[in-house]
Amino acid sequence: MNMSILLLLIPVSLGLLALFLWVMTWAIRSGQYDDLDSPASRILYDEDADLIPKDARTPNQERLAQQLQKKNSRKEEQ
């Protein structure tokens, strides 16, 4: 009786292992692990710097607005 359960558990565990390996291979090849730092620090940056009037911007906000304009122009080109 005890040995018969192994005939079920071994194929199930091998199937789960194969599924896990397939998911990990897919995730690595599709670039899911390429950039782990940017999403965590993205919240720290002002994405609305281009909405601030030019005469009210600090030098840092002006630089951020220019970076956003470049980033948006690159997205439009693609």
PDB file of N, CA, C and O in Angstrom:
ATOM      1  N   MET A   1       0.818  -1.194   0.000  1.00  0.00           N
ATOM      2  CA  MET A   1       0.000   0.000   0.000  1.00  0.00           C
ATOM      3  C   MET A   1       0.864   1.261   0.000  1.00  0.00           C
ATOM      4  O   MET A   1       0.599   2.199  -0.751  1.00  0.00           O
ATOM      5  N   ASN A   2       1.878   1.278   0.830  1.00  0.00           N
ATOM      6  CA  ASN A   2       2.724   2.465   0.922  1.00  0.00           C
ATOM      7  C   ASN A   2       3.519   2.707  -0.352  1.00  0.00           C
ATOM      8  O   ASN A   2       3.757   3.855  -0.725  1.00  0.00           O
ATOM      9  N   MET A   3       3.922   1.663  -1.006  1.00  0.00           N
ATOM     10  CA  MET A   3       4.719   1.801  -2.217  1.00  0.00           C
ATOM     11  C   MET A   3       3.865   2.243  -3.403  1.00  0.00           C
ATOM     12  O   MET A   3       4.383   2.842  -4.346  1.00  0.00           O
ATOM     13  N   SER A   4       2.579   1.957  -3.369  1.00  0.00           N
ATOM     14  CA  SER A   4       1.734   2.319  -4.506  1.00  0.00           C
ATOM     15  C   SER A   4       1.536   3.827  -4.616  1.00  0.00           C
ATOM     16  O   SER A   4       1.306   4.349  -5.708  1.00  0.00           O
ATOM     17  N   ILE A   5       1.624   4.521  -3.493  1.00  0.00           N
ATOM     18  CA  ILE A   5       1.477   5.976  -3.541  1.00  0.00           C
ATOM     19  C   ILE A   5       2.681   6.610  -4.238  1.00  0.00           C
ATOM     20  O   ILE A   5       2.558   7.680  -4.835  1.00  0.00           O
ATOM     21  N   LEU A   6       3.837   5.960  -4.167  1.00  0.00           N
ATOM     22  CA  LEU A   6       5.024   6.464  -4.853  1.00  0.00           C
ATOM     23  C   LEU A   6       4.843   6.437  -6.367  1.00  0.00           C
ATOM     24  O   LEU A   6       5.380   7.281  -7.085  1.00  0.00           O
ATOM     25  N   LEU A   7       4.086   5.462  -6.834  1.00  0.00           N
ATOM     26  CA  LEU A   7       3.825   5.397  -8.274  1.00  0.00           C
ATOM     27  C   LEU A   7       3.019   6.596  -8.755  1.00  0.00           C
ATOM     28  O   LEU A   7       3.039   6.917  -9.943  1.00  0.00           O
ATOM     29  N   LEU A   8       2.324   7.249  -7.862  1.00  0.00           N
ATOM     30  CA  LEU A   8       1.582   8.453  -8.200  1.00  0.00           C
ATOM     31  C   LEU A   8       2.408   9.711  -7.914  1.00  0.00           C
ATOM     32  O   LEU A   8       2.437  10.628  -8.734  1.00  0.00           O
ATOM     33  N   LEU A   9       3.072   9.761  -6.768  1.00  0.00           N
ATOM     34  CA  LEU A   9       3.774  10.962  -6.351  1.00  0.00           C
ATOM     35  C   LEU A   9       5.022  11.262  -7.182  1.00  0.00           C
ATOM     36  O   LEU A   9       5.316  12.430  -7.437  1.00  0.00           O
ATOM     37  N   ILE A  10       5.742  10.264  -7.599  1.00  0.00           N
ATOM     38  CA  ILE A  10       6.963  10.497  -8.382  1.00  0.00           C
ATOM     39  C   ILE A  10       6.635  11.136  -9.730  1.00  0.00           C
ATOM     40  O   ILE A  10       7.267  12.137 -10.068  1.00  0.00           O
ATOM     41  N   PRO A  11       5.698  10.631 -10.516  1.00  0.00           N
ATOM     42  CA  PRO A  11       5.369  11.312 -11.778  1.00  0.00           C
ATOM     43  C   PRO A  11       4.789  12.718 -11.574  1.00  0.00           C
ATOM     44  O   PRO A  11       5.060  13.624 -12.362  1.00  0.00           O
ATOM     45  N   VAL A  12       3.998  12.891 -10.524  1.00  0.00           N
ATOM     46  CA  VAL A  12       3.434  14.218 -10.247  1.00  0.00           C
ATOM     47  C   VAL A  12       4.549  15.201  -9.912  1.00  0.00           C
ATOM     48  O   VAL A  12       4.554  16.326 -10.411  1.00  0.00           O
ATOM     49  N   SER A  13       5.491  14.788  -9.076  1.00  0.00           N
ATOM     50  CA  SER A  13       6.582  15.684  -8.705  1.00  0.00           C
ATOM     51  C   SER A  13       7.497  15.977  -9.902  1.00  0.00           C
ATOM     52  O   SER A  13       7.988  17.097 -10.041  1.00  0.00           O
ATOM     53  N   LEU A  14       7.726  14.991 -10.757  1.00  0.00           N
ATOM     54  CA  LEU A  14       8.529  15.227 -11.954  1.00  0.00           C
ATOM     55  C   LEU A  14       7.802  16.167 -12.920  1.00  0.00           C
ATOM     56  O   LEU A  14       8.429  16.999 -13.577  1.00  0.00           O
ATOM     57  N   GLY A  15       6.493  16.029 -12.998  1.00  0.00           N
ATOM     58  CA  GLY A  15       5.709  16.937 -13.834  1.00  0.00           C
ATOM     59  C   GLY A  15       5.759  18.364 -13.313  1.00  0.00           C
ATOM     60  O   GLY A  15       5.889  19.304 -14.098  1.00  0.00           O
ATOM     61  N   LEU A  16       5.657  18.539 -11.998  1.00  0.00           N
ATOM     62  CA  LEU A  16       5.759  19.880 -11.409  1.00  0.00           C
ATOM     63  C   LEU A  16       7.155  20.471 -11.610  1.00  0.00           C
ATOM     64  O   LEU A  16       7.296  21.669 -11.855  1.00  0.00           O
ATOM     65  N   LEU A  17       8.174  19.638 -11.508  1.00  0.00           N
ATOM     66  CA  LEU A  17       9.540  20.093 -11.748  1.00  0.00           C
ATOM     67  C   LEU A  17       9.703  20.554 -13.193  1.00  0.00           C
ATOM     68  O   LEU A  17      10.302  21.598 -13.453  1.00  0.00           O
ATOM     69  N   ALA A  18       9.175  19.783 -14.120  1.00  0.00           N
ATOM     70  CA  ALA A  18       9.256  20.153 -15.537  1.00  0.00           C
ATOM     71  C   ALA A  18       8.503  21.451 -15.798  1.00  0.00           C
ATOM     72  O   ALA A  18       8.976  22.297 -16.558  1.00  0.00           O
ATOM     73  N   LEU A  19       7.335  21.621 -15.178  1.00  0.00           N
ATOM     74  CA  LEU A  19       6.568  22.849 -15.328  1.00  0.00           C
ATOM     75  C   LEU A  19       7.334  24.044 -14.769  1.00  0.00           C
ATOM     76  O   LEU A  19       7.380  25.099 -15.401  1.00  0.00           O
ATOM     77  N   PHE A  20       7.929  23.889 -13.600  1.00  0.00           N
ATOM     78  CA  PHE A  20       8.722  24.953 -12.992  1.00  0.00           C
ATOM     79  C   PHE A  20       9.900  25.341 -13.880  1.00  0.00           C
ATOM     80  O   PHE A  20      10.162  26.525 -14.089  1.00  0.00           O
ATOM     81  N   LEU A  21      10.603  24.352 -14.395  1.00  0.00           N
ATOM     82  CA  LEU A  21      11.749  24.643 -15.267  1.00  0.00           C
ATOM     83  C   LEU A  21      11.307  25.355 -16.546  1.00  0.00           C
ATOM     84  O   LEU A  21      11.992  26.262 -17.018  1.00  0.00           O
ATOM     85  N   TRP A  22      10.179  24.954 -17.102  1.00  0.00           N
ATOM     86  CA  TRP A  22       9.666  25.614 -18.307  1.00  0.00           C
ATOM     87  C   TRP A  22       9.304  27.066 -18.016  1.00  0.00           C
ATOM     88  O   TRP A  22       9.624  27.951 -18.809  1.00  0.00           O
ATOM     89  N   VAL A  23       8.636  27.324 -16.881  1.00  0.00           N
ATOM     90  CA  VAL A  23       8.253  28.699 -16.514  1.00  0.00           C
ATOM     91  C   VAL A  23       9.496  29.552 -16.270  1.00  0.00           C
ATOM     92  O   VAL A  23       9.544  30.702 -16.706  1.00  0.00           O
ATOM     93  N   MET A  24      10.486  29.017 -15.590  1.00  0.00           N
ATOM     94  CA  MET A  24      11.720  29.774 -15.340  1.00  0.00           C
ATOM     95  C   MET A  24      12.458  30.062 -16.649  1.00  0.00           C
ATOM     96  O   MET A  24      12.967  31.167 -16.836  1.00  0.00           O
ATOM     97  N   THR A  25      12.521  29.103 -17.539  1.00  0.00           N
ATOM     98  CA  THR A  25      13.174  29.321 -18.830  1.00  0.00           C
ATOM     99  C   THR A  25      12.441  30.389 -19.625  1.00  0.00           C
ATOM    100  O   THR A  25      13.071  31.266 -20.216  1.00  0.00           O
ATOM    101  N   TRP A  26      11.129  30.323 -19.643  1.00  0.00           N
ATOM    102  CA  TRP A  26      10.336  31.350 -20.337  1.00  0.00           C
ATOM    103  C   TRP A  26      10.574  32.727 -19.742  1.00  0.00           C
ATOM    104  O   TRP A  26      10.748  33.695 -20.481  1.00  0.00           O
ATOM    105  N   ALA A  27      10.586  32.832 -18.417  1.00  0.00           N
ATOM    106  CA  ALA A  27      10.756  34.117 -17.749  1.00  0.00           C
ATOM    107  C   ALA A  27      12.131  34.711 -18.047  1.00  0.00           C
ATOM    108  O   ALA A  27      12.246  35.913 -18.286  1.00  0.00           O
ATOM    109  N   ILE A  28      13.150  33.898 -18.037  1.00  0.00           N
ATOM    110  CA  ILE A  28      14.500  34.400 -18.301  1.00  0.00           C
ATOM    111  C   ILE A  28      14.644  34.829 -19.755  1.00  0.00           C
ATOM    112  O   ILE A  28      15.211  35.885 -20.037  1.00  0.00           O
ATOM    113  N   ARG A  29      14.137  34.020 -20.681  1.00  0.00           N
ATOM    114  CA  ARG A  29      14.263  34.353 -22.106  1.00  0.00           C
ATOM    115  C   ARG A  29      13.419  35.551 -22.512  1.00  0.00           C
ATOM    116  O   ARG A  29      13.774  36.263 -23.452  1.00  0.00           O
ATOM    117  N   SER A  30      12.313  35.785 -21.823  1.00  0.00           N
ATOM    118  CA  SER A  30      11.453  36.908 -22.192  1.00  0.00           C
ATOM    119  C   SER A  30      11.875  38.202 -21.510  1.00  0.00           C
ATOM    120  O   SER A  30      11.243  39.238 -21.720  1.00  0.00           O
ATOM    121  N   GLY A  31      12.930  38.167 -20.699  1.00  0.00           N
ATOM    122  CA  GLY A  31      13.461  39.387 -20.110  1.00  0.00           C
ATOM    123  C   GLY A  31      12.817  39.802 -18.799  1.00  0.00           C
ATOM    124  O   GLY A  31      12.920  40.967 -18.413  1.00  0.00           O
ATOM    125  N   GLN A  32      12.171  38.909 -18.119  1.00  0.00           N
ATOM    126  CA  GLN A  32      11.516  39.258 -16.858  1.00  0.00           C
ATOM    127  C   GLN A  32      12.517  39.645 -15.775  1.00  0.00           C
ATOM    128  O   GLN A  32      12.163  40.380 -14.853  1.00  0.00           O
ATOM    129  N   TYR A  33      13.744  39.172 -15.863  1.00  0.00           N
ATOM    130  CA  TYR A  33      14.744  39.439 -14.837  1.00  0.00           C
ATOM    131  C   TYR A  33      15.861  40.362 -15.336  1.00  0.00           C
ATOM    132  O   TYR A  33      16.929  40.419 -14.726  1.00  0.00           O
ATOM    133  N   ASP A  34      15.628  41.081 -16.430  1.00  0.00           N
ATOM    134  CA  ASP A  34      16.677  41.934 -16.978  1.00  0.00           C
ATOM    135  C   ASP A  34      16.986  43.130 -16.083  1.00  0.00           C
ATOM    136  O   ASP A  34      18.155  43.441 -15.855  1.00  0.00           O
ATOM    137  N   ASP A  35      15.961  43.801 -15.577  1.00  0.00           N
ATOM    138  CA  ASP A  35      16.172  45.018 -14.807  1.00  0.00           C
ATOM    139  C   ASP A  35      15.348  44.948 -13.530  1.00  0.00           C
ATOM    140  O   ASP A  35      14.139  45.181 -13.547  1.00  0.00           O
ATOM    141  N   LEU A  36      16.009  44.626 -12.425  1.00  0.00           N
ATOM    142  CA  LEU A  36      15.301  44.479 -11.159  1.00  0.00           C
ATOM    143  C   LEU A  36      15.311  45.752 -10.327  1.00  0.00           C
ATOM    144  O   LEU A  36      14.516  45.880  -9.397  1.00  0.00           O
ATOM    145  N   ASP A  37      16.201  46.707 -10.643  1.00  0.00           N
ATOM    146  CA  ASP A  37      16.341  47.896  -9.807  1.00  0.00           C
ATOM    147  C   ASP A  37      15.440  49.047 -10.230  1.00  0.00           C
ATOM    148  O   ASP A  37      14.921  49.761  -9.371  1.00  0.00           O
ATOM    149  N   SER A  38      15.242  49.242 -11.513  1.00  0.00           N
ATOM    150  CA  SER A  38      14.473  50.398 -11.980  1.00  0.00           C
ATOM    151  C   SER A  38      13.029  50.420 -11.495  1.00  0.00           C
ATOM    152  O   SER A  38      12.578  51.472 -11.043  1.00  0.00           O
ATOM    153  N   PRO A  39      12.279  49.328 -11.561  1.00  0.00           N
ATOM    154  CA  PRO A  39      10.895  49.407 -11.088  1.00  0.00           C
ATOM    155  C   PRO A  39      10.779  49.807  -9.615  1.00  0.00           C
ATOM    156  O   PRO A  39       9.831  50.492  -9.232  1.00  0.00           O
ATOM    157  N   ALA A  40      11.728  49.387  -8.800  1.00  0.00           N
ATOM    158  CA  ALA A  40      11.667  49.720  -7.380  1.00  0.00           C
ATOM    159  C   ALA A  40      11.968  51.192  -7.125  1.00  0.00           C
ATOM    160  O   ALA A  40      11.417  51.782  -6.196  1.00  0.00           O
ATOM    161  N   SER A  41      12.830  51.790  -7.933  1.00  0.00           N
ATOM    162  CA  SER A  41      13.192  53.184  -7.703  1.00  0.00           C
ATOM    163  C   SER A  41      12.414  54.148  -8.586  1.00  0.00           C
ATOM    164  O   SER A  41      12.568  55.361  -8.443  1.00  0.00           O
ATOM    165  N   ARG A  42      11.588  53.648  -9.487  1.00  0.00           N
ATOM    166  CA  ARG A  42      10.833  54.514 -10.392  1.00  0.00           C
ATOM    167  C   ARG A  42       9.874  55.429  -9.630  1.00  0.00           C
ATOM    168  O   ARG A  42       9.585  56.539 -10.079  1.00  0.00           O
ATOM    169  N   ILE A  43       9.386  54.971  -8.492  1.00  0.00           N
ATOM    170  CA  ILE A  43       8.435  55.766  -7.718  1.00  0.00           C
ATOM    171  C   ILE A  43       9.094  57.029  -7.148  1.00  0.00           C
ATOM    172  O   ILE A  43       8.398  57.983  -6.800  1.00  0.00           O
ATOM    173  N   LEU A  44      10.405  57.044  -7.053  1.00  0.00           N
ATOM    174  CA  LEU A  44      11.109  58.186  -6.490  1.00  0.00           C
ATOM    175  C   LEU A  44      11.244  59.349  -7.470  1.00  0.00           C
ATOM    176  O   LEU A  44      11.572  60.458  -7.048  1.00  0.00           O
ATOM    177  N   TYR A  45      11.006  59.134  -8.745  1.00  0.00           N
ATOM    178  CA  TYR A  45      11.199  60.164  -9.752  1.00  0.00           C
ATOM    179  C   TYR A  45       9.887  60.846 -10.100  1.00  0.00           C
ATOM    180  O   TYR A  45       8.822  60.229 -10.093  1.00  0.00           O
ATOM    181  N   ASP A  46       9.990  62.130 -10.404  1.00  0.00           N
ATOM    182  CA  ASP A  46       8.811  62.901 -10.805  1.00  0.00           C
ATOM    183  C   ASP A  46       8.527  62.662 -12.274  1.00  0.00           C
ATOM    184  O   ASP A  46       9.326  63.031 -13.134  1.00  0.00           O
ATOM    185  N   GLU A  47       7.408  62.055 -12.561  1.00  0.00           N
ATOM    186  CA  GLU A  47       7.003  61.821 -13.946  1.00  0.00           C
ATOM    187  C   GLU A  47       6.201  62.999 -14.491  1.00  0.00           C
ATOM    188  O   GLU A  47       5.933  63.068 -15.690  1.00  0.00           O
ATOM    189  N   ASP A  48       5.823  63.918 -13.619  1.00  0.00           N
ATOM    190  CA  ASP A  48       5.007  65.039 -14.050  1.00  0.00           C
ATOM    191  C   ASP A  48       5.806  66.345 -14.120  1.00  0.00           C
ATOM    192  O   ASP A  48       5.223  67.428 -14.091  1.00  0.00           O
ATOM    193  N   ALA A  49       7.130  66.249 -14.212  1.00  0.00           N
ATOM    194  CA  ALA A  49       7.961  67.453 -14.242  1.00  0.00           C
ATOM    195  C   ALA A  49       7.664  68.315 -15.463  1.00  0.00           C
ATOM    196  O   ALA A  49       7.863  69.528 -15.409  1.00  0.00           O
ATOM    197  N   ASP A  50       7.195  67.730 -16.559  1.00  0.00           N
ATOM    198  CA  ASP A  50       6.900  68.515 -17.742  1.00  0.00           C
ATOM    199  C   ASP A  50       5.585  69.282 -17.608  1.00  0.00           C
ATOM    200  O   ASP A  50       5.284  70.130 -18.448  1.00  0.00           O
ATOM    201  N   LEU A  51       4.798  69.001 -16.567  1.00  0.00           N
ATOM    202  CA  LEU A  51       3.549  69.717 -16.347  1.00  0.00           C
ATOM    203  C   LEU A  51       3.743  71.008 -15.554  1.00  0.00           C
ATOM    204  O   LEU A  51       2.853  71.858 -15.527  1.00  0.00           O
ATOM    205  N   ILE A  52       4.901  71.159 -14.909  1.00  0.00           N
ATOM    206  CA  ILE A  52       5.191  72.357 -14.131  1.00  0.00           C
ATOM    207  C   ILE A  52       5.564  73.481 -15.100  1.00  0.00           C
ATOM    208  O   ILE A  52       6.368  73.257 -16.006  1.00  0.00           O
ATOM    209  N   PRO A  53       5.001  74.686 -14.934  1.00  0.00           N
ATOM    210  CA  PRO A  53       5.350  75.799 -15.835  1.00  0.00           C
ATOM    211  C   PRO A  53       6.852  76.070 -15.821  1.00  0.00           C
ATOM    212  O   PRO A  53       7.504  75.933 -14.785  1.00  0.00           O
ATOM    213  N   LYS A  54       7.399  76.456 -16.976  1.00  0.00           N
ATOM    214  CA  LYS A  54       8.851  76.627 -17.102  1.00  0.00           C
ATOM    215  C   LYS A  54       9.401  77.657 -16.129  1.00  0.00           C
ATOM    216  O   LYS A  54      10.503  77.479 -15.611  1.00  0.00           O
ATOM    217  N   ASP A  55       8.661  78.732 -15.868  1.00  0.00           N
ATOM    218  CA  ASP A  55       9.179  79.772 -14.975  1.00  0.00           C
ATOM    219  C   ASP A  55       9.141  79.348 -13.499  1.00  0.00           C
ATOM    220  O   ASP A  55       9.741  80.020 -12.661  1.00  0.00           O
ATOM    221  N   ALA A  56       8.451  78.250 -13.164  1.00  0.00           N
ATOM    222  CA  ALA A  56       8.357  77.791 -11.782  1.00  0.00           C
ATOM    223  C   ALA A  56       9.245  76.585 -11.507  1.00  0.00           C
ATOM    224  O   ALA A  56       9.274  76.093 -10.380  1.00  0.00           O
ATOM    225  N   ARG A  57       9.963  76.103 -12.501  1.00  0.00           N
ATOM    226  CA  ARG A  57      10.773  74.895 -12.335  1.00  0.00           C
ATOM    227  C   ARG A  57      12.091  75.197 -11.640  1.00  0.00           C
ATOM    228  O   ARG A  57      12.693  76.254 -11.831  1.00  0.00           O
ATOM    229  N   THR A  58      12.517  74.242 -10.833  1.00  0.00           N
ATOM    230  CA  THR A  58      13.871  74.276 -10.280  1.00  0.00           C
ATOM    231  C   THR A  58      14.796  73.640 -11.328  1.00  0.00           C
ATOM    232  O   THR A  58      14.313  72.996 -12.259  1.00  0.00           O
ATOM    233  N   PRO A  59      16.098  73.810 -11.188  1.00  0.00           N
ATOM    234  CA  PRO A  59      17.004  73.180 -12.168  1.00  0.00           C
ATOM    235  C   PRO A  59      16.821  71.656 -12.256  1.00  0.00           C
ATOM    236  O   PRO A  59      16.925  71.079 -13.339  1.00  0.00           O
ATOM    237  N   ASN A  60      16.555  71.024 -11.140  1.00  0.00           N
ATOM    238  CA  ASN A  60      16.348  69.578 -11.147  1.00  0.00           C
ATOM    239  C   ASN A  60      15.071  69.223 -11.912  1.00  0.00           C
ATOM    240  O   ASN A  60      15.059  68.257 -12.676  1.00  0.00           O
ATOM    241  N   GLN A  61      14.014  69.982 -11.718  1.00  0.00           N
ATOM    242  CA  GLN A  61      12.763  69.722 -12.428  1.00  0.00           C
ATOM    243  C   GLN A  61      12.913  69.985 -13.927  1.00  0.00           C
ATOM    244  O   GLN A  61      12.302  69.297 -14.744  1.00  0.00           O
ATOM    245  N   GLU A  62      13.720  70.973 -14.284  1.00  0.00           N
ATOM    246  CA  GLU A  62      13.969  71.258 -15.702  1.00  0.00           C
ATOM    247  C   GLU A  62      14.685  70.083 -16.363  1.00  0.00           C
ATOM    248  O   GLU A  62      14.347  69.678 -17.475  1.00  0.00           O
ATOM    249  N   ARG A  63      15.681  69.544 -15.656  1.00  0.00           N
ATOM    250  CA  ARG A  63      16.415  68.391 -16.184  1.00  0.00           C
ATOM    251  C   ARG A  63      15.480  67.190 -16.336  1.00  0.00           C
ATOM    252  O   ARG A  63      15.536  66.483 -17.342  1.00  0.00           O
ATOM    253  N   LEU A  64      14.625  66.959 -15.342  1.00  0.00           N
ATOM    254  CA  LEU A  64      13.681  65.849 -15.424  1.00  0.00           C
ATOM    255  C   LEU A  64      12.704  66.034 -16.576  1.00  0.00           C
ATOM    256  O   LEU A  64      12.367  65.068 -17.260  1.00  0.00           O
ATOM    257  N   ALA A  65      12.247  67.259 -16.798  1.00  0.00           N
ATOM    258  CA  ALA A  65      11.319  67.525 -17.894  1.00  0.00           C
ATOM    259  C   ALA A  65      11.991  67.236 -19.240  1.00  0.00           C
ATOM    260  O   ALA A  65      11.361  66.680 -20.140  1.00  0.00           O
ATOM    261  N   GLN A  66      13.254  67.607 -19.379  1.00  0.00           N
ATOM    262  CA  GLN A  66      13.975  67.326 -20.628  1.00  0.00           C
ATOM    263  C   GLN A  66      14.140  65.824 -20.832  1.00  0.00           C
ATOM    264  O   GLN A  66      14.006  65.326 -21.949  1.00  0.00           O
ATOM    265  N   GLN A  67      14.431  65.105 -19.750  1.00  0.00           N
ATOM    266  CA  GLN A  67      14.563  63.653 -19.866  1.00  0.00           C
ATOM    267  C   GLN A  67      13.237  63.021 -20.271  1.00  0.00           C
ATOM    268  O   GLN A  67      13.214  62.093 -21.079  1.00  0.00           O
ATOM    269  N   LEU A  68      12.140  63.513 -19.721  1.00  0.00           N
ATOM    270  CA  LEU A  68      10.830  62.981 -20.079  1.00  0.00           C
ATOM    271  C   LEU A  68      10.495  63.248 -21.539  1.00  0.00           C
ATOM    272  O   LEU A  68       9.914  62.397 -22.213  1.00  0.00           O
ATOM    273  N   GLN A  69      10.861  64.430 -22.028  1.00  0.00           N
ATOM    274  CA  GLN A  69      10.599  64.747 -23.427  1.00  0.00           C
ATOM    275  C   GLN A  69      11.380  63.814 -24.340  1.00  0.00           C
ATOM    276  O   GLN A  69      10.849  63.337 -25.343  1.00  0.00           O
ATOM    277  N   LYS A  70      12.642  63.549 -23.999  1.00  0.00           N
ATOM    278  CA  LYS A  70      13.450  62.622 -24.791  1.00  0.00           C
ATOM    279  C   LYS A  70      12.856  61.220 -24.760  1.00  0.00           C
ATOM    280  O   LYS A  70      12.770  60.542 -25.784  1.00  0.00           O
ATOM    281  N   LYS A  71      12.447  60.800 -23.566  1.00  0.00           N
ATOM    282  CA  LYS A  71      11.872  59.465 -23.405  1.00  0.00           C
ATOM    283  C   LYS A  71      10.575  59.334 -24.205  1.00  0.00           C
ATOM    284  O   LYS A  71      10.347  58.313 -24.854  1.00  0.00           O
ATOM    285  N   ASN A  72       9.735  60.352 -24.162  1.00  0.00           N
ATOM    286  CA  ASN A  72       8.472  60.315 -24.893  1.00  0.00           C
ATOM    287  C   ASN A  72       8.694  60.348 -26.399  1.00  0.00           C
ATOM    288  O   ASN A  72       7.958  59.707 -27.149  1.00  0.00           O
ATOM    289  N   SER A  73       9.697  61.086 -26.845  1.00  0.00           N
ATOM    290  CA  SER A  73       9.966  61.138 -28.281  1.00  0.00           C
ATOM    291  C   SER A  73      10.491  59.799 -28.784  1.00  0.00           C
ATOM    292  O   SER A  73      10.196  59.403 -29.912  1.00  0.00           O
ATOM    293  N   ARG A  74      11.276  59.089 -27.946  1.00  0.00           N
ATOM    294  CA  ARG A  74      11.752  57.764 -28.325  1.00  0.00           C
ATOM    295  C   ARG A  74      10.599  56.763 -28.424  1.00  0.00           C
ATOM    296  O   ARG A  74      10.589  55.902 -29.304  1.00  0.00           O
ATOM    297  N   LYS A  75       9.635  56.886 -27.518  1.00  0.00           N
ATOM    298  CA  LYS A  75       8.465  55.993 -27.563  1.00  0.00           C
ATOM    299  C   LYS A  75       7.644  56.238 -28.814  1.00  0.00           C
ATOM    300  O   LYS A  75       7.136  55.293 -29.417  1.00  0.00           O
ATOM    301  N   GLU A  76       7.506  57.506 -29.214  1.00  0.00           N
ATOM    302  CA  GLU A  76       6.719  57.821 -30.410  1.00  0.00           C
ATOM    303  C   GLU A  76       7.395  57.312 -31.666  1.00  0.00           C
ATOM    304  O   GLU A  76       6.717  56.944 -32.626  1.00  0.00           O
ATOM    305  N   GLU A  77       8.736  57.284 -31.680  1.00  0.00           N
ATOM    306  CA  GLU A  77       9.466  56.812 -32.851  1.00  0.00           C
ATOM    307  C   GLU A  77       9.278  55.310 -33.044  1.00  0.00           C
ATOM    308  O   GLU A  77       9.323  54.812 -34.169  1.00  0.00           O
ATOM    309  N   GLN A  78       9.071  54.600 -31.953  1.00  0.00           N
ATOM    310  CA  GLN A  78       8.928  53.140 -32.046  1.00  0.00           C
ATOM    311  C   GLN A  78       7.547  52.841 -32.464  1.00  0.00           C
ATOM    312  O   GLN A  78       7.186  51.673 -32.611  1.00  0.00           O
TER     313      GLN A  78
END
